[in-house]
Amino acid sequence: MSVELMVWDEPVPISGDQARATYLAVKRTEPGGDDLPDVAKELPGEVTLYPGHVLVTMDLDTMDETSAQVFTIARAHGLVCYDPQRDLVHNVAPLGVYEGMQLHTGDGLIVNDPDLGLVHDVLATLSPQNPFAALVNFGRHFLQVSPGYELEYKEGALVRAMVPELAEVRRSFHEYATGERAFLNRYEWGS
């Protein structure tokens, strides 16, 4: 079984719905074109060029590693990357304040310097198949959530708090990614 990612240029960040519509429209066309050949040469996996778009096909066994490489290369070239398996779009911006921050999920997604929209969307994918999402600044601090909305924050000591709804989890992750710490005062934290 194989999985796909699609890479292309967008002048501004786009929504998941827009990315999905673009992906489906491009897949209905015939391959061809040479709009992004430099990027295509750098991408791992099987690469198919479409006008203005690059489709990367990879084995399910190497999906996590290959996807991380594709996300990094797309970002370096200022390109959007759409993941149809997870229905997530990786925009170039806006980013959080921590250079080198990583987004990790329980289903194997790892993204360096994730855009804030991706972080927002990933949090809605928490499930038994995706049992956590975390923003990690290695050697400094992290914020993690699991289904049921238990937040864990570590900066020195590990503390935990239950959050009532997804909107509050998203707000906390946004604050964390942008260097704010208001979420630490909003909840009752315990160890």
Phi, psi and omega per residue, in radians:
M1 nan 2.527 3.128
S2 -2.167 2.817 3.107
V3 -2.273 2.860 -3.029
E4 -2.283 2.724 2.913
L5 -2.353 2.590 3.069
M6 -2.170 2.405 -3.078
V7 -2.140 2.385 3.073
W8 -2.850 3.020 -3.112
D9 -1.648 2.367 3.017
E10 -2.345 2.395 -3.109
P11 -1.254 -0.422 -3.139
V12 -2.432 2.828 3.081
P13 -1.015 2.521 -3.137
I14 -2.125 2.826 -3.133
S15 -1.465 2.916 3.047
G16 -1.051 -0.677 3.116
D17 -1.095 -0.741 3.115
Q18 -1.148 -0.728 3.130
A19 -1.120 -0.767 3.125
R20 -1.075 -0.776 3.139
A21 -1.097 -0.730 3.113
T22 -1.106 -0.833 3.129
Y23 -0.978 -0.862 -3.107
L24 -1.134 -0.687 3.123
A25 -1.138 -0.761 -3.140
V26 -1.138 -0.699 -3.131
K27 -1.117 -0.383 3.104
R28 -1.435 -0.127 -3.141
T29 -1.706 2.999 3.104
E30 -1.473 2.447 3.042
P31 -1.048 2.711 3.121
G32 2.548 2.964 3.139
G33 1.848 2.839 3.135
D34 -2.447 0.586 -3.081
D35 -1.183 -0.576 -3.051
L36 -2.230 0.824 -3.040
P37 -1.176 -0.571 3.135
D38 -1.109 -0.767 3.110
V39 -1.139 -0.760 -3.104
A40 -1.007 -0.620 3.137
K41 -1.176 -0.488 -3.090
E42 -1.517 -0.382 -3.006
L43 -1.340 2.424 3.072
P44 -1.380 3.011 3.116
G45 1.419 -3.009 3.083
E46 -1.490 2.159 -3.039
V47 -1.907 2.282 3.072
T48 -2.165 2.199 3.120
L49 -1.542 2.365 2.958
Y50 -2.139 2.806 3.108
P51 -0.967 1.971 3.104
G52 1.326 0.080 -3.062
H53 -2.450 2.657 3.052
V54 -2.204 2.203 3.078
L55 -1.765 2.215 3.108
V56 -1.941 2.134 3.105
T57 -1.917 2.361 -3.098
M58 -2.465 2.824 3.079
D59 -1.253 2.562 3.093
L60 -1.040 -0.621 -3.120
D61 -1.115 -0.526 -3.098
T62 -1.924 0.225 -3.035
M63 -0.987 -0.828 -3.057
D64 -1.118 -0.831 -3.133
E65 -1.154 -0.810 -3.113
T66 -1.158 -0.722 3.125
S67 -1.036 -0.773 3.130
A68 -1.026 -0.698 3.104
Q69 -1.148 -0.751 -3.135
V70 -1.107 -0.779 3.138
F71 -1.027 -0.756 -3.114
T72 -1.142 -0.764 3.140
I73 -1.175 -0.753 3.120
A74 -1.047 -0.798 3.139
R75 -1.063 -0.747 -3.122
A76 -1.076 -0.500 3.131
H77 -1.695 0.070 3.120
G78 1.243 0.576 -3.071
L79 -1.937 2.630 3.021
V80 -1.345 2.580 3.056
C81 -2.305 2.206 3.129
Y82 -1.914 2.298 3.124
D83 -1.886 1.691 -3.086
P84 -1.213 -0.412 3.119
Q85 -1.160 -0.740 -3.138
R86 -1.686 -0.137 -3.077
D87 0.972 0.869 -3.137
L88 -2.195 2.473 3.085
V89 -1.924 2.366 3.102
H90 -1.849 1.795 3.097
N91 -1.535 2.870 3.139
V92 -1.324 -0.521 -3.080
A93 -2.696 2.919 -0.039
P94 -1.408 2.606 -3.129
L95 -1.832 2.885 3.021
G96 -1.332 -3.098 -3.062
V97 -1.556 -0.199 -3.068
Y98 -1.713 1.859 3.089
E99 -1.129 2.298 -3.138
G100 1.534 0.040 3.086
M101 -1.054 2.511 3.122
Q102 -2.094 2.510 3.000
L103 -1.806 2.192 3.095
H104 -2.137 2.487 3.030
T105 -2.232 2.810 -3.136
G106 -1.223 -0.231 3.086
D107 -1.721 0.254 2.976
G108 1.740 0.007 3.126
L109 -1.295 2.262 3.035
I110 -2.319 2.133 -3.126
V111 -2.279 2.186 3.030
N112 -1.426 2.362 3.135
D113 0.875 1.029 -3.128
P114 -1.171 2.573 3.045
D115 -1.315 2.723 -3.057
L116 -1.131 -0.550 3.085
G117 -1.140 -0.701 3.098
L118 -1.106 -0.769 3.115
V119 -1.014 -0.815 3.116
H120 -0.985 -0.844 -3.073
D121 -1.228 -0.666 -3.130
V122 -1.052 -0.615 -3.093
L123 -1.102 -0.426 3.093
A124 -1.354 -0.128 -3.096
T125 -1.657 0.069 3.116
L126 -1.037 2.307 -3.077
S127 -2.950 3.076 3.033
P128 -1.020 -0.507 3.106
Q129 -1.413 -0.335 3.105
N130 -2.330 1.394 -2.936
P131 -1.367 0.013 3.050
F132 -2.841 2.816 2.949
A133 -2.410 2.411 -3.097
A134 -2.478 2.481 2.913
L135 -1.855 2.168 -2.996
V136 -2.177 2.243 2.967
N137 -1.988 1.612 -2.980
F138 -0.937 2.344 3.116
G139 1.399 -0.032 -3.098
R140 -2.193 -1.135 -3.079
H141 -2.900 2.907 3.051
F142 -2.672 2.806 3.016
L143 -2.275 2.283 -3.090
Q144 -2.364 2.642 3.066
V145 -2.392 2.592 3.057
S146 -2.176 2.863 3.111
P147 -0.942 2.563 -2.997
G148 1.599 -0.127 3.056
Y149 1.103 0.851 2.953
E150 -1.596 2.021 3.080
L151 -1.521 2.467 2.986
E152 -2.195 2.288 3.125
Y153 -2.233 2.339 3.108
K154 -2.311 2.128 2.964
E155 -2.588 1.491 -2.921
G156 1.649 -1.651 3.134
A157 -1.591 2.621 3.075
L158 -1.511 2.240 3.078
V159 -2.214 2.707 -3.096
R160 -2.287 2.614 3.055
A161 -2.613 2.523 3.033
M162 -1.577 2.360 -3.118
V163 -2.035 2.381 -2.976
P164 -1.253 -0.486 -3.035
E165 -2.672 2.829 -3.102
L166 -1.010 -0.680 -3.130
A167 -1.015 -0.661 3.120
E168 -1.255 -0.622 3.066
V169 -1.098 -0.820 3.133
R170 -1.058 -0.740 3.120
R171 -1.067 -0.770 -3.132
S172 -1.126 -0.760 3.127
F173 -1.141 -0.665 3.101
H174 -1.104 -0.797 3.123
E175 -1.061 -0.801 3.141
Y176 -1.031 -0.835 -3.086
A177 -1.130 -0.493 -3.104
T178 -1.716 0.167 3.049
G179 1.500 0.089 3.092
E180 -1.513 2.743 3.131
R181 -2.293 0.421 -3.133
A182 -1.053 -0.525 -3.137
F183 -1.067 -0.454 -3.138
L184 -1.204 -0.433 3.138
N185 -1.660 -0.232 -3.059
R186 -1.452 -0.426 -3.013
Y187 -2.099 2.833 3.050
E188 -1.594 1.986 -3.064
W189 -1.747 2.451 3.053
G190 -2.375 2.986 -3.131
S191 -1.709 nan nan
